[in-house]
């Protein structure tokens, strides 16, 4: 593999390692925002986020 392709690949792997250091993957499924105007100066806001977290297997298999 030429040097520039190796450089690009290793840079991508390093960035991936920084963004996903422990190997788990989190995906947001649903986000719900509820707002209620209490007065002219006060707004109550509740944000609910539903996520799925996928962790790597502890065993040696890659299933």
C-alpha positions as a Python dict, from the first residue, in 0.01 Angstrom:
ca = {
    (1, 'X'): (0, 0, 0),
    (2, 'X'): (146, 339, -94),
    (3, 'X'): (243, 575, 187),
    (4, 'X'): (-43, 822, 133),
    (5, 'X'): (-309, 549, 152),
    (6, 'X'): (-148, 415, 471),
    (7, 'X'): (-146, 765, 617),
    (8, 'X'): (-515, 818, 535),
    (9, 'X'): (-613, 476, 674),
    (10, 'X'): (-422, 520, 1000),
    (11, 'X'): (-559, 872, 1044),
    (12, 'X'): (-914, 740, 997),
    (13, 'X'): (-855, 456, 1242),
    (14, 'X'): (-712, 698, 1499),
    (15, 'X'): (-1012, 931, 1466),
    (16, 'X'): (-1251, 635, 1494),
    (17, 'X'): (-1068, 523, 1808),
    (18, 'X'): (-1111, 869, 1958),
    (19, 'X'): (-1482, 889, 1879),
    (20, 'X'): (-1563, 528, 1985),
    (21, 'X'): (-1295, 439, 2241),
    (22, 'X'): (-1467, 142, 2404),
    (23, 'X'): (-1618, -15, 2094),
    (24, 'X'): (-1982, 42, 2191),
    (25, 'X'): (-2227, 204, 1952),
    (26, 'X'): (-2513, 430, 2064),
    (27, 'X'): (-2799, 521, 1832),
    (28, 'X'): (-3077, 766, 1909),
    (29, 'X'): (-3420, 622, 1830),
    (30, 'X'): (-3660, 892, 1940),
    (31, 'X'): (-3647, 1245, 2082),
    (32, 'X'): (-3955, 1407, 2236),
    (33, 'X'): (-3971, 1770, 2349),
    (34, 'X'): (-4258, 1896, 2565),
    (35, 'X'): (-4290, 2268, 2636),
    (36, 'X'): (-4526, 2451, 2868),
    (37, 'X'): (-4549, 2830, 2889),
    (38, 'X'): (-4599, 2904, 3260),
    (39, 'X'): (-4584, 3281, 3234),
    (40, 'X'): (-4444, 3548, 3002),
    (41, 'X'): (-4092, 3492, 3136),
    (42, 'X'): (-4095, 3120, 3229),
    (43, 'X'): (-4109, 2820, 2996),
    (44, 'X'): (-4085, 2463, 3121),
    (45, 'X'): (-3924, 2222, 2876),
    (46, 'X'): (-3878, 1844, 2909),
    (47, 'X'): (-3666, 1651, 2657),
    (48, 'X'): (-3684, 1271, 2649),
    (49, 'X'): (-3425, 1079, 2445),
    (50, 'X'): (-3459, 707, 2377),
    (51, 'X'): (-3133, 537, 2279),
    (52, 'X'): (-3005, 190, 2196),
    (53, 'X'): (-2654, 101, 2315),
    (54, 'X'): (-2473, -192, 2152),
    (55, 'X'): (-2172, -321, 2342),
    (56, 'X'): (-1910, -560, 2201),
    (57, 'X'): (-1923, -926, 2300),
    (58, 'X'): (-1707, -1025, 2599),
    (59, 'X'): (-1616, -1361, 2445),
    (60, 'X'): (-1379, -1423, 2158),
    (61, 'X'): (-1648, -1466, 1888),
    (62, 'X'): (-1754, -1179, 1662),
    (63, 'X'): (-2126, -1270, 1639),
}
